[in-house]
Amino acid sequence: MESKGLYIHIPFCVQKCKYCDFTSYVADGNEKDKYLDSLEKELKMYKLNQEEISTIFIGGGTPTILNKIQLKRLFKMIEDNVDLKKVEEYSIEANPGTLSIEKLKIMKDAGVNRLSIGLQAVQDKHLLFMGRVHNLKQFEESFYNARKVGFDNINIDVIFAFDTQSLEDWKETIDYVAEIKPEHISAYSLIIEEGTDFFEMYKKGELKDIDEEKYLDMYRYTVEKLKKYGFYQYEISNFCNVGYECKHNIKYWNCDEYFGVGVGASGYINNERYTNVKTLNDYSKATDSNVFPIESKEVLDFKEHFNEKIMLGLRMNSGINLSLIDKINNQELEKCIIKSIENYQKKRYIEKCKDNTIKLTQSGREISNSIIVDLML
């Protein structure tokens, strides 16, 4: 039996960040308790004790917005439904300002062994601009409290390439994060998604696209700076100490199977992609009726599976195996893709390795989107 991942969505926030397009709500304590009731019912439906679960990722929203009693309940229901002895990586997302020593101890005692803290920027003015509910001081308190409690696998999320952020601002952020020595850093460039406050601001002309040269300067500085501090870049936006790669995210990028539970969560099982309903009311109605709260399902055909392998695999430093291209049942298409790969090799955007894999070079990563689109069916 191949091991699978488990993603659990906690959709509650103090307030929604202006760039966020994930399913999230502001809710009171009663609504959170009711949601945990529904979540427990969905977890039981999947009979996860009969599965080989090797990674758990609790995301949101802000999972650490739950109070101590609710957190204990969440971890107890996970323990009751998953064989934790087989879980290698147990992650939870946390926002500064919602963490305390007591909550950190609860997480540690429950078996959580990886903490992902959303810093985003070190300048309080930028945190305010993005709609974050914390400041740098609160982040520092959360980070060092986590160290005190014994967390030795911490990721820090930061965002770059947004309007109002200068190159010097970004250098200050990435320098700060490198110097406090987390085990993992996720450095994402801002994408303005439809349905967010930033998208509405963009439509009104209140938010501008960042200049491409400025973006490249920021990205190149990130790669060079983190390399100097010993961080290994194993994915376009992810850097870590060797051995601290996020095992759960690697399942996504490798197109491995994972369960998704919670409102708005997605999963991928038996070549079928599914997405849960996105409202709390629809979610509770389904689980109260002992029905999977699934809104849509999609069985991936060869083209969709191939495109996902290209899109996700080329983001990783390990790249993709060329045997994938051999499976294309169309000689003209196969020749076209091979020719494109050869052209990118000549331009030193793609490197071919001895184990029959191809991967993007550093210059290739800078134009990864156009390369990936070009190689998709």
N, C-alpha and C positions, 0 to 999 in steps of 0.2 A: 504494500500500500504506500503510495507516494504521500509525503507530508503536505499538508495544506496550511494556509494562513487563515486567521480569523480577524476581521475588522469589526469593531463595535463603535457605533456612532452615538455620541452624546450631543444633542443639538442645541444646547443652551449656552447663552452668552450674556454678559452684563449689558453689552450693546454690540450691534453688528459693525465690524470694521468696514470701512468704505470701499475696500478692494475685494471683499469676500463674496463669493458666489456659492458657498456651501450652504446646505440646509441648516438653518439655525434660527432660534427664537429666544426672545426674552420671556421668562416664565417665573411663576412663583413656586414656592416649595411644594404645594399640593400637586401642581402639574408635573413637577419632576418626579414625585413619588408615583404618580399614576403612570408616567412614562416607564419607570423602572418595572412596574407591574407588567406592562406590555412587552418590554424587552426580555424579561424572564420567560414569558410564554413563548416568544419567538426562539430564544436560545434552546428551549426544550424540544421544539418542533424538529430541529436539525439533528437531534441525537448525536451531538458532537463527541460524546464519550466513545462512540464507535469509530471515530475518525482519528487519523494521525495528525494532530495539530502541533506544528512546530513554532509558529509565531503568532503572537496576539498584538494587535495595535488598537488602542482606544483613542479615538480622535473626535474632532468636533467641528464647530462649536468649541466649547471650553469644558472638557471633562472635569477639570479641577474646580469648576463653579459649584459642583455638588458639595453639600456639607459633609461632615465627618460620618454621620450615620448613613447617609446615602452612599458615600464611597465604600464603606464597609459592606453595605448590602450589595453593591455592584460587584465587588470582588468575591463575595460569598457565592453569588449566582454563577460567576465564571468558574469558580472552583468546583461547584456542584455539577457543572456541565462539561468541563474539559479536564483531561488528565494532565495536570500541570507538570508532572514529572517528565513529560515528553516535550514540553515547551522550552525551546532554547532562548528565545527572545520575547520579552513581555514589555511592551512599550505603552506609555501614556503621554498624551500631549498636555502641556500645562502653560497657563498664562501667568506672568508675574502679577501680583496683586490678588491672586486667588489661591496662592500657596501659603501654607503655614508649616511649622515644624511638625505639628500634630498630623496634618494631612500627609506629609512626606513620610512619616513613620508608618502610617496606615498602608501607604503604597508599598513601602519596603517590606513590611511584614506580610503583605499579600503575595509577594513574589515578583513584583514589578522590578525589572533589572535594567530598564532603559527609560530615561526621561527626555522628552523633547520640549524645550522651552522656547516660546515665541518672543524674541527680543525685537526684531525687525530693524531697529535703528537705535543709535546711542543718543541722538539729539531729541530732546523732549518736544521740540517744535514739530519735528517730523512725525513723532508718535501721535501727537495731537491731530496733525493733518490727516493721518491715516485712520483716525477714529479708534486708536488703541486706548485702553483704559488704565494703562500703567505708565510709569516713568522709569528712567534708568536706575534710580536708587532702589525702586521696588524689584527690578530685575536682579540687581546685585544681591539683595537680601535673599531672594528666592534661590539664586544659583549657589551661594555659599552655604545656605541652610541645607540644600540638597547634598552638598559635599559633606557637611557635618553628619547628616543622617547615614551616609555611606554609599550614595550613588556614585559609581565610578564609570558610568556610561551615559554621558549627557550630550544631547544634540542641542545646538542653538540655531534657530531660524533667523535669517536676515534677508532684507529685500533691497534691491538696488534698481536703478534706472527708472525712477519716477520723477515727475515734474516737481520742481522746487529743490531737488537733491543735487548738490554740486559734486564734482569729482572729489574734492577735499572732504566733503561730508562722508562720502562712501569710504574713503581711505581711513578716516577716523573710526568708522564703524568696524571695518574688517580688521584694522590694527588692534582695536580693543578686544574683539572676540578672539583673535589669534593669541593674544597675550594672556588671556585668562585660562587658556588651555582646556577647552572641552575636548571630548573624544571625537566629536563629529560636528561638522558645520554644514548647514544647507543654505546656500546663497542663491536666491531666486530673483530673476529679473521680473519686474511688475508686468503683468498682463491685465489689461483693462477688459474685464468680462461683462457681457450683457447682463443686466439685472442688478448691477451694483451701483452704489452711490457715485463711484468714480466714472462709471459709464454715462450716467446722467450729466455729470459735470463736463465730461468730454464732449458730449453732444452739444452742450451749451457754449463750448469754447472756453470753459473755466479750467480745463485741464488739457495740457498739450502733450504730444508725443515727444519722447526724448530723441535728441540727435543721435544718429547711428554711430558716428565717430566717438561721441561721449560714452555711449553704451560699450563700445569695444574697449575704450580706455579703462572703464570700470571693470569689465570682465577680465581683461589681461592683468590688471593690477591684482585682482582676486586670486587668480591662478598662481601668479608669481609670488605674491606675499605668503599665501598659505603653503606653497611648496617650501619656502625658506623656513617655515615653522614646523616642517615635517609632516604636513598633511598630504595624504594621498588622494588624488582626484579619481574616483572610481566611476563617476557619472557626471554628466555635464554640469549639474548644479550641486553636486554632493562631494564633500571632502572629509577624510577621517584619518585617524591613526590606523595603521595597518591592523586588521583584525576587528575593527569596529564598524564595518559596513552595516547598513541597516538591512538585516536579513528579510524583514517583512516587505520593504519596498522592492528589494531584488526579486521577490516573487511576482510583483506586479510587472516589473520590467522584463522578466523572463517569460511572461505569460503563463505562469504557474497557477494552480487552482487556489482559490480562497473563498471563504464564506463572508458575506457582508450582512450584518444584522443591525437593526435600528432604522429609524425613519430616514429616508433618502439614501440609505446605504446601497452599495452595489457589490455584487459577487460574481465569481466566474467558476462554474462547476460543470464538468462533463461537456466542455466546449460550448457552454451556454452562458451568456452574459445576462444578468438580471439586475433590475433596479427596484428598490422598494418605494412605496408611496411616500409623498413628501409632506403630508400634513399630519399633525399629531392626532387629529380626530379620525382620519382614515386608518392610521396605523393602529390605534387602540380598537377600532371596530373590527378590523381583520383579526387581530390576535385574540380578542375576546371571543371570537367565533372559531378559534383554533384553525384559522386559515392563514397561510403564508401571506404576509402583507406586500406582495410583489405587484408592482405597477406595470412593468414591461419585461419581456424576455426576448432574447435574440440568439439564435444558433448561428455561430460564425461559420461562413463558408470559407473555401480556400483563400479567396482574394482578401477577405477581411482578416483572416488569420495571418496571412503573409504580410499585409500592410502593418498590422500591429507589431509583428516581429521586427520589421524594418524600423518602424517609428520608435519603439521602445528599446530594442536591442542596440541600435546605433547611438543611443544616449549613453550607453555604458562603455567603460573602458575595455571590457572584454569583447565588445562588438558582436557580430553575428557570424554563424557558420555558413559558408557558401553552399553547403548541401541544400539549404533552403531554396536557393535559386534553381537547383537541379529538379526540384519538384514541380516547377511551373509546366503545365501541360500545353505549352504554346511556344514553339521554337522561335518565332519572330520576337515575341515578348522577351524570351530568355536572352536572345542575342542582343536586344536593345538594352536590357539592364546590365549585361556583362560589359557592353561597350561603354555605358555611362560610368561604370565602376572603373574601367581602365582609364577613361579620360580624367576622372578624379584622382586616380593614382599618379598620373603624369603631372598633375597640378599640385601633388603632395597634400591633397585634402583627405585622401583615404590611404591607409596602409594595409597591405596584405601580409598576413602572418604565416608561419610555417605550418600551423595546425589547421590550415584551410579556413581561417576566419579573416574577416575584414573589420577594421575599426577606423574611426575618424582620428585624424591627427589633430594637434591643438589648433592649427589654422582651420581645419575642417569643422571643428566644434563651433568656431565663430560664425560659420554659415550653415550650421547643421540643419536648420529648417528647410532651406532650399535643396540641400542634398537629399534629405529624407523624402521630400515630396517628389523629387525627380526619380527616386528608386522604387516608389510605390506603384502598384498595379492600377 
